């Protein structure tokens, strides 16, 4: 079997030049149910779409730190929105830094590492200077139009509220439109040398801002909120619900929530159009045959599930699962969907393998090259995601939640079970409505015992997290 895998990998790498280009596209807060995304769909149709890809922590800064270092959050010690991974790992070689050290031109446009949105737009954000030779920080009219944003919960900042704006003007005037324009210019300028180009879009992160024409793609009368039974939350531990969203739907009425969902989908379609511009430029410059394109979002996104969950920070499927597409020229799996469980820490070793680079030995993930050639092959590697809850009125002390996802099960422990357990059978319950951890069946008990052994941080030698200031979450 190993010989077959190595042979398959060799065929894949041989189809690329010694130094293939990398177009690394990041989208902020992209849910898995995105509609009207013809350009992302086009990329998926020509690459491998991983429909069971899981982030390591469903919060912007720690997720991005994990992806770009190839390390789990317990190694980066980044659990909040302010801490930089180099505080714990000062000498770590990041993914773009590895390419830079080996002769690639590395550049970033927009949000790859973490930014405060919208306040950080136009700045370096929480960037890493060792990763890039060039950074570009566009700032569009969405920033100057902030006073026009509708915020139905004015006690919350627009960055944390279901806020939106159907904007005047063109897409090219928006920050994400400027990001696409700058990325295209960099492709033109550096097309004759190997490049690693990070292109990070800010939307659909709140506030949901897009030109009006993208709202028209999603008529309000076609928008429906997710359905759930009235007792959906009755068997779910309190810790499972994010501290920043204690009230279902933020206390908003159904019509307002439908407006927010329309605006979210409009923002997604707007970003999709900008991705289309970049992909078109790649084709027009005749770079596609030697460019690896990887598209990802830092985490999934709730859009009203479980009777009113929005945004991220949970360990449910909608938050832990996130879009991931890899198009490697010559990969036999291109055009297919991979249903195997993969993790975002696998991104780093995969790109290193595709470029024939030797990654650091400390990486926590594994290369996905075998799945790029055979998306249906056997792959028995679960995904682990975690999140911290600060102490509040519901929880007397800080709580760490950890969840493990296999092809059949999701099993979650809050403070190793002290603050609650969850077990969901995805073969029968893909929306995670029935918490089997409260059942007494032999099958559920056996599953929990086996999954606990895989999840147990002590067994994996995982250090305990340092205390986190709740204001930074």
PESULKA-V77512 format. One line per field, one symbol per residue. phi: phi as a letter, one per 40 degrees, with the letter a starting at -180 (. if undefined). psi: psi as a letter, one per 40 degrees, with the letter a starting at -180 (. if undefined). Layout:
# PESULKA-V77512
phi = ???
psi = ???
This chain:
# PESULKA-V77512
phi = .ccccccccccccccbcdbccbbbbbbcgcccbdbfbccccccccbbbcccbbbccacadccccccccbgbcdcccfbbbcbccccccbcbcccdccdcccbhccbabbgcbccbcbcccdgbcfccbcccbcabbbcabcdcccdccccbcbccbcccbbcbaacccgcccccdccccccccccccccbccbcbbbcbbccccdcccbaddcccccbdccccbcccaccbdccbbcdccccccbcbdffgccccccccccccccccccccdcccccccccccccfbccbbcbbbabcacacbhcfghcbgbgbbcdccccacabbbbdgcccdgbbbcccbbccccdcccccccfbccdccccbbccddcccaccccabbcbbbaabbccaccbcadbbbbbbbbcbbbbbbbffhcbhbbabcccbaccfcbcccccbcccccccccccccccdccccgcccccdbcdccc
psi = dddddddddddddeeiidgiihhghhhhfhiefhiggdddddddeeahhheghhiehgicdddddddeeeiideddfheaedhideddgdeihiddddddefeihhihhahciiihhedeheaeafihdedidhihgihaedddedeehhhegeeiiddeigiihgiiaideeidddddddddddddddfeeihihhhhhidifiiihhiidddddeghdeehiiiiiidfdedehideehidefdhhffeiidddddddddddddddddddddddddddddddefedefhhhhhiidiahifeifffhibaeifiddddhihhhhhhhehdeheihheihiideeddddddddefihiieeieaiiedddddgeeihgghihhiiihhihaddheihhhhhihhaddihhhhhffedeiiihhhedegeefdhheeeieiddddddddddddddhdddefhiiiiihhdde.
